[in-house]
């Protein structure tokens, strides 16, 4: 996208955040739902199609451009981003990277407009970080597969039009090699949902169990048409997803620092602004350091990704650092607000709860540490 067009898009999203999303945060928190009118406006802005190539009706943004837009979007409550997140991520990118041309033409235009909303069904009651141990099975019967199993904590499941479903198709292949990725329409008979999860934070984002009971799906719905490659597809998408999550963290840092600065400049103790106290200044300064460090790292990794360089190690470093950093920034924001920081009306306590999930999904901090160390060892042994 040329610079002028991209700047217009970013400024439009910025106004949308300031004028529509931030004023709606309290309603979303109270109702535990994003208003349908706002979701439609997100469709109209093209936000569902950020990562879909232009030839299939999307905006076709580079990773660097996508990160910049997501940073703007997540200055508002992160639950607004969750509306599009599973579609912009694995829902479209698994098909973009590994799908057949027929699969791309069938699904990508609908995902790009938001007509279809995607959901990623991987996590199970006994398979999270160890995704290779999943137990949902797909048994071949002629030109179809019959799927049985349960998925847990699935974002956007009740509003999904289609699932990217990970299931074990090769019973005799242990670990990741026996897993296939299916494109599964949500109205397929045999799919049911558990009750909505009650979460620590991120009210307005929807997660629940998804149960697959003798769900029949055509073999042609395997992404790429080749069984046993689902885990590899997921791993390809994860690099992009981890840069995306860093942008989420960065947008939340921006908002938390803005709220902290405003409060520190208005609140007075001992006859002066608390912003003039050096210990409060230290909290503000440390948060700025975390934010600028995340920004520099994210821009570097996104540029490498766009250049086609190998970035799996870098993406794990970025995801690990950025999500831990925003946790520190949120904690300092509560501290700067003092007693007010513990009260709902000032919103920082909400952000404090919301950011906690970032260190868990898209690979926990501990998984990132393992990946980083293993890549370092491979490099040293080579």
C-alpha positions, 0 to 999 in steps of 0.5 A: 500500500502506498504511504498516502493511502496507508496514512489515510487508513491509519488515521481513519482507524485512529478516529474510529477508536477515539470517537466510537470504540473508547466511548463504548468500552463501558457498555461492552464491559457491562453487557459482556458483548460488542454491539452489532453496530460496531461490528458492522462498522469494523466490516465497513472499514475493511478490518476483517480483511487486513491480511487477505491479499487484494486479489481476494478482496482484502487490503493485503497489508504487509506485516509491518502495516498490519501491526501499525493498524492493530496498535491503533485499534488496541488503544481501545479495549482489546476485546474489539480486536478479538472480534477480528483477530481469529479471522485476520490470523489463522482463519484466513492465513492458514488458507492464504499460506497453504490452501488450494486455489479453490479454497482461497476463492471460496473463503477468502473474499467472504472472510475479507468482508467479514461476511464470514467470521473465522474461529481457530479450534486447536486447544483441548481440555488436555492439549494446550501448549502441547498441541501435538497431543490433541485427541480430536480425531477425524476418521476417513470414510470414503470422500469424507471424514467423521470428526469427534472431540471437544475443543476448549476456550475457542474464541469467537466460536458462537459467532463463527461462520467457519472453523479452522479445525485441527484434528488427528487424521493419521492414527499411526503417526505420533505427535504433530505429523498426524494432524490435519487442518480442516475448513469446517463450516459452523453450520455443519450438523453435529457441532454444538457449544458449551456455555460461554466462559466467565473470564478474569478479563476481556469481557465482550470477547466470546470463548466457549467449548466446541463439541464435535459429535460425528461431524461429517466433513469432505476430505476436500476441506483439508487445507491444501488437500494433503492430510498430516500437514495441519500442525505445520500450517499452524506453525507458519501462521504463528510467526505472523500471529506473534508479531500481531500480539506484540502490536496488541501489547503496544497499543495497550501500552500506549493507552495505559501510559496516556491514562497514567500521565493524565492522572499523574498531572491532575492528581495532587498530594502534599500540595503538588502534582504527583507527576512531580514526585520522582518515584512516580516519574520513575514509574512513568519512565520505566513504562516508556522504556518498555514501550519504546523497546517493544516498538523497536523490536516489533518494527525490526522483526516485522521488517524481517518477516516482510523481507522473507527472512527466517524469524521464528526465534525473533518472533518468540523473543518479541512475543515474550518480551512485549507481553511481559512488558505490557503486564509491567506497564499495567501494574505501574499504571495501577500503582500510579493511580493508587486507590483509584487504580483499584476502582472500575471507573478509572479503567486501569484495573480493567486493562490490568485484568485484560493484559494478563491473557496476553502472556498465555495465548499464542504460546505462553511465556514459558513456551517462548522461553523454551523455543528461544533456548532451543533455537539458541542451542541449534545455532550453537551446535550447527 
